[in-house]
Amino acid sequence: MPPSSSKDKWIEEQIAALLAKYGSVPPPWFMFPDTHPYDVGWRMGAGESHLIVFGAWWQEAKQKFDETQRIDYFRRWPPPPRWLTWMMDVIWDLEPMDMADPEAFDYSPYFAHTEKLGFGSQAEYDQDINDSRWFESK
C-alpha cells in the first residue's frame, strides 16, 4: 500500500478528531447550521474541507452500513428540510449531477419515502430551499 499523502493524513486526523468528539463524522448542517446547501462556503474554506472529510469517512462507513443503518445515522443528525435531497443522495447513492440535466432528476419517490420516515416532505423542502433569508445580502 502506498504511503498516505499529507492531504490524506490531514483527512484521517480530522476524521479521528470528529470520531473522538461525536462518535461519527457529523453531516454538514450540524457543523454549519445556518447555511444553505448551495452556499459558496461548500466550495471553499471550512465548508469544503468538511465535505471532503465527510465524504472520505462516508465512503468507508457506507461499506459497513446497510440502508437501515444509513437512515439511522440521519435520525441521529436530522437534516433541515433544505438538506433533504443531499441526504437522499447520500443514503441511496443517487447521482443526479452525473446526468445530462441534473435538475430533471425526479426526487418525488424519495420525498415520499423520507416523509414516511419522518424526515420531511417535498413541500417543506421547497419552502426552506427557496426561503428569501438565504438570498438576502449579508
HELIX and SHEET records of a PDB file:
HELIX    1   1 SER A    6  TYR A   22  1                                  17    
HELIX    2   2 PRO A   28  MET A   31  1                                   4    
HELIX    3   3 VAL A   40  TRP A   42  5                                   3    
HELIX    4   4 GLY A   45  LYS A   64  1                                  20    
HELIX    5   5 GLU A   67  ARG A   76  1                                  10    
HELIX    6   6 PRO A   81  TRP A   83  5                                   3    
HELIX    7   7 LEU A   84  TRP A   92  1                                   9    
HELIX    8   8 PRO A   96  ASP A   98  5                                   3    
HELIX    9   9 PRO A  102  ALA A  104  5                                   3    
HELIX   10  10 SER A  108  LYS A  116  1                                   9    
HELIX   11  11 GLN A  122  ILE A  129  1                                   8    
HELIX   12  12 SER A  132  PHE A  135  5                                   4    
END                                                                             
